[in-house]
Every structure is written in structure tokens, then in C-alpha cells.
Amino acid sequence: MKKSALSILIMVVFLVPVCSGEVSTGAIDNVREKQVLSDRDFSVIDEFVNNAVDQFLQINNFSSVSRYRAVILSRKSNTQESSRQQYESQFYESAQQAIGDALEEAEKIEDPQRRFKVLVNLLVLADGLENPRVSQAAIDFLDSPKKSVRYWAVHCLTNPQVTEELNNNPSDYAGLGDTIISEFEKIVGDCGYETAVLITEFAANYNQGGELLIKIAKDRLEKYENWNVDNVYFDVELLEGLCKKIVQASGAERNRFARHFSQLYSYAIQRYIKGKDILTNQQKSKLASLIVEIERSCIGKRMQLPQVDIKKAVENNDYTKLWLEHNRLLGDDTKRGRIALAYDFDYGEKPDGTRRTAPLSLSEPK
């Protein structure tokens, strides 16, 4: 896929390798070599972090900001295993305070362009530190009027290392995961593609992200029903996330994931079939890629169900065969499909009180 405008912006603004001053590294490098740390060493760590982060507020020429970021990131851990926990604990505590304070100061910068650049670079720094407490400050910028600021705020909070730490040590972060979920629920319906993908991946990988993933799926189903779906590549991420939850969960929770997965996949196939005369060639090509990829990565690889011939039907433009394969996999009015049989779910209640064995039908094209 082509690089998005946001990706290009990020490359232009941030990845070109001078700040107003230099950060002294001699003292911090000495501390990194020590096997046991003293109170004085903790002060050295704190002073280094504060001085280094303060440089971001002094930047006038942004051409070497990546070098300053590297100075900090390369010293987030030490060389001695015996003192590593001491060192990192102090480093991240100092970084949390310093970056939080710097973000507040950055918002006071009068020049809007400079304010924007400082904010984003601070968020990129926080993201690079890959620590939940440091990333926490990004929550305040999820509603920023600037798209790139919003993107990097989400990036901080969805960083894979942050997600892993929240999963492994939830009690250490006093409800931070719940706060992130709550804030993402407010924005996921209106954010751009890149940001929505980050949130979806987080929901799929975070142990407590199931309800957020279901909400994203429901919002997406509504878009299909109204025939205003955009960028179906997003549905690959969403369907793979739901599939991951299916194989990890059990009982009623697994049934919910399986039902939403199956309904969304059905809508994608129904859109391809019902829209064959109104969708552009590009739209049909993207839908075809989605349908085939999910058969490969989810149905075959993760669920390990007997293969159907969806790929062959799509490649041959055989819409009748595709519908038959859809019914075999997802169910019809007479019987449950392979996924429903494997994970024991249905599609809800009919008006007559019986249970649906077939996915809901997509409305005719609008």
C-alpha cells in the first residue's frame, strides 16, 4: 500500500536527523556502570532526565531532534543486571514527571507551529520509552485538534510494550488500562484509519480489550448496513483481532466474539456479491483481498477449520459458488455453518422466537 499523508508528514517532520544546548552524559553513564545505586545516583538520573527533556522545550531548529531523543532512549536502562531494577525504576519515575510537565509547558507555547512540533516530539519520546506510566500523559492529547498529535498520543498508549506490561502487571498501574479503554471508546468511531488500526490492535492484544473490540465491530457493522464503508483494509485488522479473541476466550465470551466475527465477515462477502454492479473495480479488488486473506489467516490458520473454496470462487468471479461457500462456512436459514458448529453460537433470536442460524442479510445497495 502507498504511504499515507500522515506517514509522509511524520517522516518529513521527525525523521530528518539541532537543539539550543547539549545534554551532559558523563555522570549518567557512570551511574549506568554501577552495580549498586546510592541516593546520589538517583539524583543524577533525575537530573539527567529533566535536563534532557527540557531541551525539547528549547528547540528552535528541529533538524537534529532525533539525535536528542536517541541520547535519552539509549540510557533508559543500564549495563549492570544487579542494579537494573533500581536504575529503571528511577529513570521511568523521572521521565513520567519530566515529560508530563514538559507537555503542559509545550501547550503554553504561543507560536502554533512550534507548539505543534514540540508536542509531537515529546509524544514520540514518550512512545520510545515504552512505559505505561510515561505514556499515561498522552491521554490528555487524545482530543487534540491536530491529527498528528492525536495519532502519536494513541501510539504512546497502544505501544506493544505498554500493552504487554499492562497485561503482565495490571495491579501496578492502578486502573490505567480501564482508563485507556474508556478514552478509546470515545474516539474510535471518529478517528482516522491509522489511529483506528492502532486502537483495534490494542483491543485485540490487551487482555481486557474485548468489549472495546466488540464496540468497534458493532460500529463497523453499522457502516456496512448503511453502505458507507471506507477503507476495507481496516476490516482485516478487525477480523483478525476478533479471531484472536475467539481462540483465546471460552464460554459465552467466545460466542460473542465468534458471532461478531462471522457477521462482519458475512457482510463483507455480501457487499462483494450485492455490490458487483455498483462498486468500482478498486473497491471490489480491495474487498476480494479482504475476503481471501481472512479465509487464509483466520479460517484456516487460527481456527484450523476445514478449508472451503472461497478463494477459488473469488478468483473465478463465481458469485453463485461464493454464496454457497459463504453459507457452508457461516450458515443459512436451514443449518448452522462450520464456524457456528465449532464455537457453538447463533445469530440471535428471530421474531418468532427461534434462533437464527444464518447471518443477518445486508440491505440492498444505497
C-alpha positions in Angstrom: 0.0 0.0 0.0 1.1 3.6 -0.6 2.3 5.6 2.3 -0.5 7.7 3.8 -0.2 11.5 4.0 0.2 11.1 7.8 3.1 8.8 7.4 4.8 11.2 5.0 4.2 14.0 7.4 5.8 12.0 10.2 8.8 11.2 8.0 9.3 14.8 6.9 8.9 16.4 10.3 10.6 14.0 12.6 12.9 11.6 10.9 15.4 14.0 9.5 18.4 13.8 11.8 19.9 21.0 16.5 18.8 22.0 19.7 19.9 25.0 21.6 22.1 23.2 24.0 23.8 19.9 24.8 22.9 17.3 27.4 25.8 16.2 29.6 26.0 12.4 29.6 29.2 11.7 31.6 27.5 11.5 35.1 24.6 9.3 33.9 27.0 7.0 32.0 29.0 6.5 35.2 25.8 5.6 37.1 24.9 3.1 34.4 28.1 1.1 35.2 27.4 0.8 38.9 26.3 -2.4 40.5 24.6 -0.8 43.5 23.0 2.7 43.4 23.0 5.3 46.1 20.7 8.3 46.7 23.2 10.5 44.9 23.0 8.2 41.9 19.2 8.5 41.9 19.6 12.3 41.8 22.0 12.0 38.9 19.4 10.0 36.9 16.7 12.5 37.8 18.9 15.5 36.8 19.8 13.9 33.5 16.2 13.1 32.6 15.0 16.5 33.5 17.8 18.3 31.6 17.4 16.1 28.6 13.6 16.5 28.4 13.9 20.3 29.0 15.9 20.5 25.7 12.7 19.7 23.8 11.2 22.9 25.1 14.2 24.9 24.0 14.3 23.5 20.4 14.3 26.1 17.7 15.9 24.1 14.9 14.2 20.7 14.7 16.6 19.1 12.2 18.5 17.1 14.9 15.7 16.4 17.3 16.1 12.7 16.7 19.7 12.8 18.0 18.4 14.3 21.3 15.8 11.7 21.5 18.4 9.0 21.0 20.5 10.3 23.8 17.6 9.7 26.2 16.3 6.4 24.8 19.8 4.9 24.8 20.0 5.5 28.5 16.7 4.2 29.7 18.4 1.1 31.0 21.8 0.4 32.5 24.6 -2.1 31.9 24.5 -3.9 35.3 21.9 -6.5 35.9 22.3 -6.2 39.7 21.2 -2.6 39.7 18.9 -2.6 36.7 15.6 -2.6 38.6 16.8 0.3 40.8 18.0 2.3 37.7 14.9 1.8 35.6 12.5 2.5 38.4 14.1 5.9 39.0 14.5 6.6 35.3 10.9 6.0 34.4 9.6 7.8 37.5 11.7 10.8 36.5 10.6 10.5 32.9 6.9 10.4 33.8 7.2 13.6 35.8 9.5 15.4 33.3 7.5 14.6 30.2 4.2 15.3 31.9 5.5 18.7 33.0 7.0 19.4 29.5 3.8 18.6 27.7 2.0 21.1 30.0 4.6 23.7 29.2 4.5 23.0 25.5 0.8 23.8 25.4 1.7 27.3 26.5 4.0 28.0 23.5 2.5 30.9 21.6 3.7 30.0 18.1 1.3 27.3 16.9 3.7 25.6 14.5 6.4 25.4 17.1 3.9 24.3 19.8 2.7 21.5 17.4 6.3 20.3 16.7 7.3 20.3 20.4 4.2 18.4 21.4 4.6 15.7 18.8 8.3 15.2 19.5 7.6 14.9 23.3 4.9 12.3 22.5 7.3 10.4 20.1 9.8 10.4 23.0 7.2 9.1 25.4 6.4 6.4 22.9 10.0 5.4 22.6 10.3 4.9 26.3 7.6 2.1 26.1 6.4 2.5 29.7 2.8 2.7 30.8 3.4 5.4 33.4 5.3 7.6 31.0 2.7 7.1 28.3 -0.2 8.0 30.6 0.3 11.7 30.0 -0.7 11.1 26.4 -4.3 10.6 27.5 -4.8 14.4 27.7 -4.0 14.7 24.0 -6.4 12.2 22.5 -8.8 15.0 21.7 -6.2 17.4 20.3 -7.4 19.4 17.2 -4.2 18.3 15.5 -4.4 15.0 13.7 -0.7 14.1 14.2 -0.8 14.9 17.9 -3.8 12.6 18.3 -2.1 9.9 16.3 1.1 10.0 18.5 -1.0 10.1 21.7 -2.7 6.9 20.6 0.6 5.5 19.5 2.0 6.0 23.0 -0.9 4.2 24.7 -1.0 1.3 22.2 2.7 0.6 22.1 3.1 -3.2 22.2 5.5 -3.0 25.2 3.0 -0.9 27.0 0.2 -3.4 26.2 2.4 -6.3 27.4 3.2 -4.5 30.6 -0.4 -3.8 31.3 -1.3 -7.4 30.7 1.5 -8.8 32.8 1.4 -6.4 35.7 -2.1 -4.8 35.8 -2.1 -4.2 39.6 1.0 -2.0 39.2 -0.9 0.6 37.1 -4.0 1.4 39.2 -6.7 1.2 36.6 -4.7 2.7 33.8 -5.8 0.1 31.4 -9.5 0.8 32.1 -8.9 4.5 31.6 -7.3 3.9 28.3 -10.2 1.7 27.2 -12.7 4.3 28.3 -11.0 7.1 26.4 -10.6 5.0 23.2 -14.3 4.2 23.3 -14.9 8.0 22.9 -12.8 8.5 19.9 -12.6 5.3 17.9 -15.7 6.0 15.9 -14.4 9.3 14.5 -10.7 8.8 14.2 -8.7 8.2 11.0 -7.7 4.9 9.6 -4.2 4.8 11.0 -5.4 5.6 14.5 -8.3 3.2 14.3 -5.9 0.4 13.4 -3.7 1.1 16.4 -6.8 1.1 18.8 -8.1 -2.1 17.2 -4.7 -3.9 17.6 -4.6 -2.7 21.2 -8.1 -4.0 21.9 -7.1 -7.4 20.3 -3.9 -7.7 22.3 -4.9 -6.3 25.7 -6.4 -8.9 27.9 -9.3 -6.6 29.0 -9.9 -5.2 25.5 -12.7 -7.5 24.4 -15.6 -5.0 25.0 -13.8 -2.3 23.1 -13.2 -4.7 20.2 -16.9 -5.6 20.2 -17.8 -1.9 20.1 -15.5 -1.4 17.1 -17.1 -4.3 15.4 -20.7 -3.0 16.0 -19.7 0.4 14.6 -18.3 -1.3 11.6 -21.3 -3.5 11.0 -23.5 -0.3 11.0 -21.3 1.2 8.3 -21.8 -1.9 6.2 -25.6 -1.8 6.8 -25.6 1.8 5.5 -23.3 1.2 2.6 -20.8 3.8 3.7 -17.8 1.6 4.4 -14.4 3.2 3.8 -11.0 1.5 3.7 -11.9 -2.2 4.0 -8.3 -2.9 4.8 -9.3 -1.9 8.3 -11.6 -4.9 8.4 -8.6 -7.2 8.0 -7.2 -5.9 11.3 -10.6 -6.0 13.0 -11.5 -9.5 11.8 -8.0 -10.9 12.8 -8.4 -9.2 16.2 -11.8 -10.9 16.7 -10.4 -14.2 15.6 -7.5 -13.9 18.1 -10.0 -13.3 20.9 -12.1 -16.3 19.7 -9.3 -18.8 20.1 -8.2 -17.3 23.4 -11.6 -17.0 25.1 -14.1 -19.5 26.3 -17.8 -19.9 27.0 -20.2 -17.0 26.4 -17.4 -14.6 25.8 -16.0 -16.7 23.0 -19.5 -17.0 21.5 -19.8 -13.2 21.3 -16.5 -12.8 19.5 -17.4 -15.6 17.1 -20.8 -14.1 16.3 -19.4 -10.7 15.6 -16.6 -12.1 13.6 -19.0 -14.2 11.5 -21.5 -11.4 11.0 -18.8 -8.9 9.9 -17.2 -11.4 7.5 -20.6 -12.2 6.1 -21.3 -8.5 5.5 -18.0 -8.2 3.6 -18.9 -11.2 1.4 -22.5 -9.9 0.9 -21.2 -6.5 0.0 -18.9 -8.0 -2.6 -21.8 -10.0 -4.1 -24.6 -7.4 -3.9 -22.4 -4.6 -5.0 -20.9 -6.3 -8.0 -22.6 -3.9 -10.4 -22.1 -0.6 -8.4 -18.8 -0.9 -6.7 -15.7 0.4 -8.5 -13.1 -2.1 -9.7 -10.8 -0.8 -7.0 -13.5 -1.3 -4.3 -14.1 -4.8 -5.5 -10.4 -5.6 -5.6 -9.9 -4.5 -2.0 -13.0 -6.5 -0.8 -11.7 -9.5 -2.7 -8.3 -9.2 -1.0 -10.1 -8.9 2.4 -12.3 -12.0 1.8 -9.4 -14.2 0.6 -7.0 -13.0 3.4 -9.4 -13.8 6.2 -10.1 -17.2 4.8 -6.4 -17.9 4.9 -5.3 -16.2 8.1 -8.3 -16.8 10.3 -10.5 -19.7 9.0 -7.5 -21.9 8.0 -4.6 -20.8 10.1 -6.1 -19.7 13.5 -9.4 -21.6 13.7 -8.0 -24.5 11.7 -11.4 -25.4 10.2 -11.7 -27.5 7.1 -11.0 -25.3 4.1 -13.8 -24.0 1.9 -13.3 -22.7 -1.6 -13.9 -19.0 -1.1 -10.5 -18.1 -2.7 -11.3 -20.1 -5.8 -14.8 -18.6 -6.1 -13.4 -15.1 -5.8 -10.6 -15.7 -8.3 -13.2 -17.1 -10.8 -15.7 -14.3 -10.3 -18.2 -17.1 -9.5 -20.7 -15.3 -7.3 -23.0 -18.3 -7.1 -20.2 -20.5 -5.8 -19.1 -17.8 -3.4 -22.6 -17.6 -1.9 -22.7 -21.4 -1.4 -19.3 -21.3 0.3 -20.5 -18.4 2.4 -23.5 -20.5 3.6 -21.3 -23.5 4.2 -19.0 -21.5 6.4 -21.3 -19.0 8.1 -24.7 -20.7 7.9 -28.1 -20.3 6.2 -31.7 -20.5 7.2 -31.7 -24.3 7.3 -28.5 -25.1 9.2 -25.5 -23.7 11.1 -22.2 -23.1 9.4 -18.9 -24.5 10.2 -17.8 -21.6 12.5 -21.1 -21.8 14.5 -20.7 -25.5 14.9 -17.1 -25.2 16.0 -17.8 -22.4 18.6 -21.5 -23.1 19.4 -23.2 -19.8 18.8 -26.1 -18.4 16.8 -27.0 -15.0 15.3 -29.7 -14.1 17.8 -33.4 -14.5 18.0 -35.9 -14.3 15.2 -39.3 -12.6 15.5 -41.0 -16.0 16.0 -38.7 -16.8 19.0 -36.5 -19.3 17.2 -32.7 -18.9 16.9 -31.1 -17.6 13.7 -28.7 -20.0 12.0 -27.8 -17.5 9.3 -26.1 -14.1 9.5 -28.3 -11.1 9.0 -28.9 -10.1 5.4 -27.2 -6.9 4.2 -29.6 -4.4 2.8 -29.6 -3.7 -0.9 -27.1 -1.1 -2.2 -27.9 2.5 -1.5 
